[in-house]
Amino acid sequence: MKRFSAVAAGSVAVLAGTGLYQGWIRVQTPQALLTTAYGLTLTVKVALVGAVLAVAFFSRRALRNRAGLVPARLARLVAVEAAGAVAVVAATSLLVALEPAGKALAAEPATLTARYDTGGPNGTGSVSMRLPSRARGLTRATVRVRDAAGSPGDVPGLDVAWSLPARRIGPIDARITRTGAGRYEAVTAPLAAAGRWRIAVTVRTSDIDETTVQLSETLR
């Protein structure tokens, strides 16, 4: 039993190390950890590893303290430890089959919103930008403009520019096409670099009144 306990503890330690490495590579953000199937499964695996290590600690301590050793109690601890190790392996197998958390999160759409105020008449409202995904290679987004009352409304001018300061990329100007009342499509060349992109949205409500609001989103 002592030899089995040592082997089991070593195996769990190896699984814990590989799990932490895979977590860093495939999750990377708290949001991905808490909102994707991969992240939640990884959380369960980490909890199981912690439980198995705790049981292993108590069983090894019982082996060292032979004076108060109760064989039946030790056997139960070893059985729980072995079952926990099997559960950790099962969770690891499930992780292999799941889509990595970062990739799953990148495939989800995102909506970014900001208020604007150009300082002129009818110069307040909001702009929202919907991204079809947060994956590298993004080429288009939908921009909606609403007035102070929340109703869709056109503006005399709208510009969108992307930049990635960490890589010294941009600004990359988008081509703007009106597709409906207060609705525009912003098209760019593929945004191939990963990182935290800044989106400058310039709203003009007259020939002299304009303002720029800053949005941001991470592309993976």
SERO-641752 format. One line per 3 residues: for each residue x, y, z of N, C-alpha, C. Coordinates in nm, 3 decimals. Atoms other than C-alpha are relative to their C-alpha. Layout:
N
X/Y/Z/X/Y/Z/X/Y/Z  ...
end
This chain:
220
0.082/-0.121/0.000/0.000/0.000/0.000/0.085/0.125/0.000  -0.089/-0.115/-0.005/0.285/0.237/0.080/0.056/0.030/-0.138  -0.057/-0.019/0.134/0.443/0.179/-0.262/-0.106/0.050/-0.096
0.109/-0.046/0.088/0.106/0.222/-0.437/-0.032/0.147/0.027  0.031/-0.137/-0.035/0.040/0.545/-0.247/0.102/0.096/-0.057  -0.106/-0.086/0.054/0.375/0.689/-0.352/-0.013/0.014/-0.151
0.017/-0.003/0.146/0.316/0.594/-0.717/-0.121/0.085/-0.038  0.122/-0.076/0.030/-0.036/0.738/-0.712/0.023/0.149/0.019  -0.027/-0.142/-0.026/0.082/1.065/-0.558/0.088/0.060/-0.110
-0.087/-0.048/0.108/0.357/1.095/-0.819/-0.075/0.017/-0.130  0.080/-0.009/0.123/0.114/1.026/-1.101/-0.090/0.122/0.000  0.087/-0.116/-0.011/-0.127/1.288/-0.976/0.078/0.130/-0.015
-0.083/-0.120/0.013/0.156/1.542/-0.949/0.035/0.026/-0.147  -0.030/-0.016/0.143/0.251/1.477/-1.313/-0.123/0.050/-0.074  0.124/-0.045/0.064/-0.113/1.513/-1.421/-0.028/0.147/0.033
0.023/-0.139/-0.039/-0.137/1.838/-1.225/0.089/0.095/-0.078  -0.093/-0.084/0.075/0.172/1.977/-1.395/-0.040/0.015/-0.145  0.040/-0.008/0.141/0.057/1.889/-1.744/-0.131/0.075/-0.015
0.127/-0.073/0.005/-0.291/2.022/-1.664/0.019/0.150/0.009  -0.027/-0.143/-0.012/-0.154/2.359/-1.556/0.060/0.055/-0.129  -0.061/-0.045/0.127/0.055/2.382/-1.874/-0.105/0.011/-0.109
0.105/-0.004/0.102/-0.239/2.294/-2.098/-0.100/0.113/0.028  0.090/-0.109/-0.035/-0.456/2.538/-1.907/0.055/0.135/-0.044  -0.062/-0.126/0.041/-0.210/2.820/-1.971/-0.005/0.017/-0.152
-0.003/-0.009/0.146/-0.188/2.739/-2.341/-0.140/0.016/-0.057  0.132/0.008/0.064/-0.557/2.674/-2.409/-0.108/0.088/0.062  0.101/-0.084/-0.063/-0.741/2.899/-2.164/0.046/0.146/0.004
-0.067/-0.130/-0.006/-0.524/3.203/-2.077/-0.080/0.113/0.065  0.078/-0.110/-0.060/-0.812/3.424/-1.955/-0.105/-0.055/0.096  0.106/0.043/-0.093/-1.053/3.398/-1.658/-0.135/-0.015/-0.070
0.128/0.008/0.071/-1.344/3.461/-1.896/-0.014/-0.134/-0.071  0.004/0.129/0.070/-1.256/3.154/-2.104/-0.012/-0.116/0.099  0.005/0.105/-0.102/-1.215/2.949/-1.785/-0.141/-0.020/0.052
0.130/0.006/-0.066/-1.562/3.032/-1.656/-0.119/-0.007/-0.095  0.114/-0.008/0.093/-1.774/3.051/-1.974/0.005/-0.103/-0.112  -0.007/0.100/0.106/-1.664/2.758/-2.192/-0.001/-0.140/0.061
0.003/0.139/-0.048/-1.709/2.381/-2.163/0.141/-0.046/0.037  -0.139/0.038/-0.029/-1.332/2.336/-2.177/0.044/0.059/0.135  -0.041/-0.064/-0.123/-1.275/2.588/-1.899/-0.066/-0.060/0.123
0.071/0.059/-0.114/-1.542/2.440/-1.672/0.050/-0.141/0.029  -0.053/0.135/-0.021/-1.411/2.087/-1.727/0.138/0.005/0.063  -0.133/-0.017/-0.060/-1.059/2.206/-1.648/-0.012/0.036/0.148
0.021/-0.036/-0.141/-1.191/2.361/-1.326/-0.034/-0.122/0.083  0.035/0.124/-0.070/-1.347/2.027/-1.228/0.123/-0.088/0.017  -0.121/0.082/-0.008/-1.020/1.851/-1.306/0.094/0.050/0.110
-0.087/-0.057/-0.103/-0.822/2.089/-1.086/-0.054/-0.032/0.139  0.061/0.033/-0.129/-1.071/2.033/-0.802/0.023/-0.147/0.036  -0.024/0.144/-0.025/-1.036/1.654/-0.841/0.145/-0.025/0.039
-0.141/0.016/-0.033/-0.658/1.680/-0.838/0.025/0.043/0.144  -0.016/-0.045/-0.138/-0.675/1.880/-0.516/-0.054/-0.100/0.100  0.059/0.099/-0.090/-0.904/1.622/-0.357/0.087/-0.125/0.010
-0.084/0.120/-0.001/-0.681/1.331/-0.459/0.128/0.025/0.078  -0.122/-0.032/-0.074/-0.371/1.505/-0.324/-0.027/0.005/0.151  0.035/-0.004/-0.142/-0.551/1.568/0.006/-0.013/-0.141/0.059
0.015/0.139/-0.047/-0.647/1.200/0.038/0.136/-0.069/0.005  -0.133/0.061/0.000/-0.294/1.095/-0.058/0.081/0.045/0.120  -0.072/-0.052/-0.117/-0.155/1.317/0.215/-0.041/-0.075/0.127
0.048/0.068/-0.121/-0.374/1.156/0.483/0.040/-0.147/0.001  -0.035/0.141/0.004/-0.303/0.802/0.363/0.150/-0.019/0.025  -0.145/0.011/-0.024/0.074/0.857/0.359/0.032/0.030/0.146
-0.022/-0.030/-0.142/0.057/1.013/0.706/-0.040/-0.119/0.086  0.043/0.119/-0.075/-0.133/0.707/0.829/0.104/-0.110/-0.010  -0.103/0.102/0.017/0.138/0.482/0.686/0.123/0.030/0.086
-0.117/-0.035/-0.081/0.409/0.675/0.867/-0.030/-0.020/0.149  0.039/0.014/-0.140/0.216/0.659/1.197/-0.062/-0.138/0.022  0.052/0.137/-0.005/0.183/0.282/1.219/-0.063/-0.034/0.136
0.053/0.033/-0.133/0.101/0.292/1.591/-0.152/0.010/0.001  0.146/-0.015/0.000/-0.251/0.415/1.522/-0.062/-0.043/-0.131  0.046/0.039/0.133/-0.289/0.249/1.185/-0.119/-0.096/0.009
0.117/0.088/0.010/-0.631/0.098/1.117/-0.009/-0.047/-0.145  -0.004/0.048/0.139/-0.612/-0.127/0.808/-0.125/0.033/-0.080  0.123/-0.027/0.075/-0.976/-0.079/0.714/-0.007/0.147/-0.042
0.003/-0.144/0.033/-0.944/0.301/0.731/0.100/0.031/-0.110  -0.101/-0.022/0.103/-0.625/0.294/0.526/-0.048/-0.053/-0.135  0.050/0.058/0.125/-0.789/0.069/0.267/-0.103/0.092/-0.064
0.099/-0.094/0.055/-1.075/0.316/0.231/0.067/0.122/-0.061  -0.072/-0.116/0.053/-0.832/0.605/0.184/0.065/-0.032/-0.134  -0.065/0.041/0.125/-0.640/0.416/-0.082/-0.104/-0.018/-0.111
0.106/0.019/0.101/-0.966/0.323/-0.261/-0.050/0.134/-0.051  0.044/-0.134/0.042/-1.079/0.685/-0.262/0.106/0.066/-0.086  -0.110/-0.058/0.077/-0.737/0.792/-0.385/0.004/-0.057/-0.141
-0.002/0.065/0.131/-0.748/0.539/-0.669/-0.119/0.045/-0.086  0.118/-0.045/0.073/-1.104/0.639/-0.766/0.019/0.144/-0.048  -0.024/-0.138/0.038/-1.003/1.005/-0.766/0.097/0.010/-0.117
-0.097/-0.001/0.110/-0.705/0.931/-0.991/-0.068/-0.040/-0.132  0.074/0.040/0.120/-0.937/0.752/-1.236/-0.087/0.115/-0.050  0.084/-0.114/0.039/-1.172/1.053/-1.231/0.083/0.110/-0.066
-0.089/-0.100/0.060/-0.879/1.285/-1.308/0.036/-0.040/-0.142  -0.032/0.049/0.135/-0.781/1.067/-1.604/-0.120/0.017/-0.093  0.121/-0.016/0.081/-1.143/1.072/-1.726/-0.021/0.146/-0.039
0.014/-0.142/0.031/-1.155/1.452/-1.702/0.104/0.043/-0.104  -0.105/-0.032/0.098/-0.826/1.472/-1.892/-0.040/-0.048/-0.139  0.044/0.054/0.130/-0.968/1.250/-2.168/-0.109/0.088/-0.061
0.105/-0.087/0.048/-1.273/1.476/-2.192/0.057/0.132/-0.052  -0.063/-0.124/0.045/-1.052/1.784/-2.222/0.061/-0.015/-0.138  -0.061/0.024/0.132/-0.873/1.629/-2.517/-0.104/0.007/-0.110
0.106/0.003/0.101/-1.206/1.589/-2.698/-0.067/0.136/-0.019  0.069/-0.130/0.007/-1.329/1.944/-2.626/0.081/0.102/-0.079  -0.066/-0.110/0.069/-1.254/2.253/-2.831/0.069/0.089/0.103
-0.070/-0.086/-0.096/-0.987/2.466/-2.655/-0.081/0.124/0.034  0.083/-0.110/-0.048/-1.141/2.742/-2.447/0.023/0.129/-0.077  -0.028/-0.122/0.073/-0.964/3.024/-2.626/-0.062/0.001/-0.138
0.059/0.010/0.135/-1.080/2.901/-2.966/-0.152/0.010/0.006  0.146/-0.007/-0.014/-1.438/2.854/-2.846/-0.044/0.142/0.031  0.036/-0.137/-0.034/-1.443/3.202/-2.696/0.016/0.092/-0.121
-0.023/-0.084/0.118/-1.300/3.353/-3.016/-0.113/-0.013/-0.101  0.107/0.021/0.098/-1.586/3.203/-3.218/-0.130/0.070/0.039  0.122/-0.065/-0.046/-1.847/3.385/-3.010/-0.004/0.146/-0.047
0.010/-0.141/0.039/-1.979/3.725/-3.128/0.020/0.091/0.120  -0.018/-0.099/-0.106/-1.917/4.042/-2.930/-0.069/0.129/-0.041  0.062/-0.130/0.025/-2.106/4.371/-2.900/0.064/0.104/0.091
-0.068/-0.108/-0.072/-1.922/4.688/-2.796/-0.085/0.126/-0.011  0.087/-0.115/-0.001/-2.111/5.001/-2.697/0.067/0.118/0.071  -0.052/-0.121/-0.063/-2.020/5.362/-2.613/-0.094/0.116/-0.026
0.077/-0.122/0.018/-2.193/5.696/-2.567/0.086/0.102/-0.075  -0.073/-0.108/0.067/-2.099/5.994/-2.785/-0.070/0.132/0.025  0.052/-0.137/-0.014/-2.143/6.370/-2.754/0.088/0.091/-0.084
-0.078/-0.086/0.090/-2.031/6.595/-3.039/-0.001/0.146/0.044  0.005/-0.137/-0.049/-2.122/6.910/-2.850/-0.092/0.091/-0.078  0.090/-0.081/0.081/-2.365/7.034/-3.115/-0.145/-0.038/0.019
0.143/0.035/-0.007/-2.743/7.024/-3.163/-0.022/-0.146/-0.040  0.027/0.142/0.027/-2.874/6.668/-3.155/0.130/-0.080/-0.010  -0.133/0.061/0.010/-2.518/6.563/-3.090/0.028/-0.110/0.100
-0.023/0.107/-0.097/-2.568/6.295/-2.824/-0.071/-0.127/-0.043  0.059/0.130/0.033/-2.643/5.928/-2.857/0.096/-0.111/0.034  -0.087/0.115/-0.026/-2.474/5.590/-2.863/0.035/-0.070/-0.131
-0.040/0.085/0.113/-2.285/5.371/-3.105/0.028/-0.140/0.056  -0.032/0.138/-0.038/-2.263/4.993/-3.086/0.059/-0.071/-0.121  -0.064/0.076/0.106/-2.042/4.763/-3.287/-0.012/-0.149/0.032
0.014/0.144/-0.018/-2.123/4.395/-3.330/0.102/-0.071/-0.087  -0.099/0.081/0.071/-1.838/4.163/-3.423/-0.055/-0.142/-0.015  0.053/0.136/0.017/-1.944/3.827/-3.575/0.081/-0.105/0.075
-0.084/0.089/-0.080/-1.653/3.665/-3.390/0.115/0.082/0.056  -0.118/-0.066/-0.054/-1.341/3.750/-3.193/0.126/-0.074/-0.043  -0.112/0.077/0.054/-1.111/3.541/-3.408/0.084/0.085/-0.094
-0.086/-0.066/0.097/-0.813/3.660/-3.606/-0.054/-0.023/-0.141  0.053/0.010/0.136/-0.898/3.727/-3.970/-0.132/0.073/-0.016  0.124/-0.076/0.006/-1.202/3.940/-3.885/0.008/0.104/-0.112
0.000/-0.095/0.110/-1.301/4.154/-4.186/-0.117/0.098/0.004  0.116/-0.088/0.003/-1.636/4.312/-4.107/-0.069/0.007/0.136  0.075/-0.020/-0.123/-1.849/4.449/-3.828/-0.122/0.086/-0.033
0.121/-0.079/0.017/-2.195/4.604/-3.796/-0.003/0.110/0.106  0.004/-0.115/-0.091/-2.221/4.953/-3.645/-0.142/0.056/0.000  0.134/-0.060/-0.014/-2.550/5.091/-3.512/0.013/0.132/0.074
0.001/-0.132/-0.062/-2.607/5.456/-3.425/-0.140/0.029/0.050  0.129/-0.035/-0.059/-2.886/5.564/-3.190/0.007/0.142/0.058  0.003/-0.135/-0.055/-2.993/5.911/-3.082/-0.019/-0.003/0.151
0.010/-0.008/-0.145/-3.037/6.034/-2.726/-0.122/-0.074/0.054  0.121/0.071/-0.043/-3.385/5.875/-2.713/0.010/-0.150/-0.021  -0.019/0.143/0.024/-3.246/5.536/-2.819/-0.054/-0.049/-0.133
0.054/0.039/0.131/-3.398/5.542/-3.167/0.111/-0.004/-0.105  -0.101/0.004/0.106/-3.189/5.437/-3.471/-0.007/0.128/-0.084  -0.003/-0.123/0.080/-3.076/5.739/-3.670/0.129/0.014/-0.077
-0.119/-0.023/0.081/-2.839/5.827/-3.950/0.076/0.123/0.051  -0.084/-0.116/-0.030/-2.549/6.067/-3.896/0.069/0.043/-0.130  -0.065/-0.046/0.123/-2.381/6.285/-4.161/0.133/-0.069/-0.030
-0.129/0.063/0.024/-2.049/6.111/-4.110/0.033/-0.104/0.105  -0.041/0.107/-0.091/-1.913/5.789/-3.958/0.128/-0.062/-0.053  -0.127/0.061/0.037/-1.555/5.659/-3.963/0.039/-0.102/0.106
-0.047/0.104/-0.092/-1.406/5.345/-3.809/0.145/-0.033/-0.036  -0.141/0.033/0.023/-1.033/5.274/-3.768/0.048/-0.096/0.107  -0.052/0.101/-0.090/-0.864/4.970/-3.613/0.150/0.021/0.019
-0.144/-0.005/-0.025/-0.521/4.969/-3.448/0.036/-0.100/0.109  -0.052/0.095/-0.099/-0.310/4.725/-3.248/0.131/0.058/0.054  -0.120/-0.070/-0.050/-0.067/4.934/-3.039/0.115/-0.093/0.038
-0.106/0.092/-0.044/0.123/4.633/-2.901/0.087/-0.047/-0.116  -0.074/0.045/0.118/0.228/4.539/-3.255/0.029/0.116/-0.096  -0.019/-0.119/0.082/0.240/4.894/-3.392/-0.068/-0.014/-0.137
0.079/0.018/0.122/-0.028/4.811/-3.648/-0.112/0.103/-0.001  0.111/-0.093/0.016/-0.270/5.070/-3.779/0.039/0.144/0.021  0.143/0.032/0.015/-0.473/5.270/-3.786/-0.035/-0.054/-0.139
0.051/0.059/0.123/-0.653/5.062/-4.049/-0.143/0.050/-0.019  0.132/-0.057/0.023/-0.950/5.251/-4.191/-0.095/-0.103/-0.061  0.103/0.090/0.053/-1.271/5.059/-4.256/-0.081/0.072/-0.107
0.091/-0.054/0.101/-1.492/5.109/-4.558/-0.141/-0.008/0.055  0.131/-0.009/-0.064/-1.833/5.224/-4.433/-0.110/0.000/-0.107  0.115/0.006/0.090/-2.157/5.131/-4.612/-0.127/0.004/0.084
0.128/-0.006/-0.071/-2.502/5.232/-4.490/-0.088/-0.115/-0.047  0.084/0.114/0.034/-2.732/4.929/-4.475/-0.143/0.014/0.053  0.135/-0.022/-0.053/-3.038/5.075/-4.300/0.001/0.122/0.088
0.009/-0.117/-0.087/-3.160/5.347/-4.067/0.090/-0.016/0.121  -0.093/0.006/-0.112/-2.875/5.407/-3.826/0.087/-0.124/0.001  -0.076/0.125/0.006/-2.706/5.088/-3.941/0.103/0.008/-0.112
-0.109/-0.009/0.095/-2.370/5.063/-4.116/0.085/-0.127/0.007  -0.094/0.112/0.004/-2.128/4.791/-4.224/0.140/0.056/-0.019  -0.139/-0.043/0.006/-1.756/4.847/-4.160/0.086/-0.117/-0.045
-0.077/0.109/0.060/-1.528/4.637/-4.380/0.147/0.040/-0.008  -0.145/-0.024/0.009/-1.148/4.609/-4.358/0.066/-0.121/-0.065  -0.081/0.116/0.035/-0.872/4.385/-4.484/0.005/-0.092/0.123
-0.002/0.091/-0.116/-0.838/4.073/-4.262/0.093/0.048/0.110  -0.079/-0.037/-0.117/-0.716/4.161/-3.913/0.068/-0.128/0.051  -0.062/0.132/-0.018/-0.468/3.875/-3.895/0.076/-0.015/0.132
-0.081/0.008/-0.121/-0.279/3.961/-3.575/-0.087/-0.015/0.123  0.071/0.016/-0.128/-0.393/3.847/-3.231/0.044/0.109/0.096  -0.032/-0.100/-0.100/-0.407/4.094/-2.944/-0.118/0.089/0.030
0.104/-0.094/-0.042/-0.603/4.378/-2.790/-0.008/0.114/-0.101  0.017/-0.101/0.103/-0.731/4.589/-3.078/-0.081/0.117/0.054  0.076/-0.120/-0.029/-0.852/4.945/-3.039/-0.079/0.041/-0.124
0.086/-0.042/0.111/-1.142/5.068/-3.252/-0.044/0.143/0.026  0.039/-0.140/-0.011/-1.179/5.442/-3.300/-0.120/0.025/-0.090  0.123/-0.029/0.075/-1.534/5.535/-3.406/-0.025/0.150/0.006
0.021/-0.144/0.007/-1.571/5.894/-3.522/-0.141/0.028/-0.053  0.137/-0.034/0.036/-1.925/6.034/-3.534/-0.006/0.150/-0.029  0.022/-0.140/0.035/-2.007/6.360/-3.714/-0.150/0.026/-0.008
0.142/-0.035/0.002/-2.343/6.523/-3.653/-0.027/0.128/-0.078  0.012/-0.118/0.087/-2.275/6.836/-3.860/0.135/0.024/-0.064  -0.127/-0.029/0.065/-2.002/6.994/-4.070/0.110/0.035/0.099
-0.102/-0.043/-0.097/-1.828/7.118/-3.755/-0.004/-0.077/0.132  0.014/0.072/-0.127/-1.947/6.887/-3.477/0.033/-0.148/-0.019  -0.037/0.142/0.007/-1.775/6.551/-3.433/0.072/-0.040/0.128
-0.073/0.054/-0.114/-1.626/6.327/-3.167/0.043/-0.143/-0.034  -0.050/0.136/0.019/-1.433/6.002/-3.149/-0.010/-0.077/0.130  0.008/0.087/-0.117/-1.514/5.722/-2.906/0.090/-0.121/-0.024
-0.093/0.112/0.008/-1.276/5.437/-2.829/-0.064/-0.128/0.051  0.043/0.135/-0.040/-1.377/5.071/-2.820/0.123/-0.090/-0.005  -0.113/0.095/0.006/-1.153/4.769/-2.773/-0.051/-0.142/0.014
0.035/0.141/-0.008/-1.167/4.393/-2.813/0.125/-0.082/-0.030  -0.114/0.090/0.022/-0.918/4.106/-2.801/-0.037/-0.101/-0.108  0.015/0.101/0.106/-0.887/3.896/-3.117/0.100/-0.111/0.031
-0.085/0.115/-0.034/-0.749/3.544/-3.069/0.028/-0.084/-0.123
end
